């Protein structure tokens, strides 16, 4: 079900798999694929954000989403990288560039995300 795009909600199947099994890797792999599909991008990014640090394997693809022409996708990618936290350190240069985004909400989100990514583990 997670890879069946003929169904209306492969992102929900990925989320359910993660919640039931506790294994994020297969779900993250599917969600990363879904980031390439305009019909599922928003939901996929939102679920990756819910996964937090467990979504660390999605960081390179989320960095790519920072270049989207869609404000909501850029903002969602910024917020998700912040939710991943220190596991998303490789995103810091791209997040710093987002502080110059034309959208004030994205600039603000970038500031918060940078703080989250730069946090030291307790």
KAQUIWO-V923304 format. One record per helix or strand. SS is the DSSP state (h for helix, s for strand). FROM is the first residue (numbers start at 1). LEN is the number of residues. If there is no record, write none. Layout:
ss:SS from:FROM len:LEN
ss:SS from:FROM len:LEN
This chain:
ss:h from:10 len:12
ss:h from:24 len:11
ss:h from:41 len:25
ss:h from:71 len:30
ss:h from:104 len:15
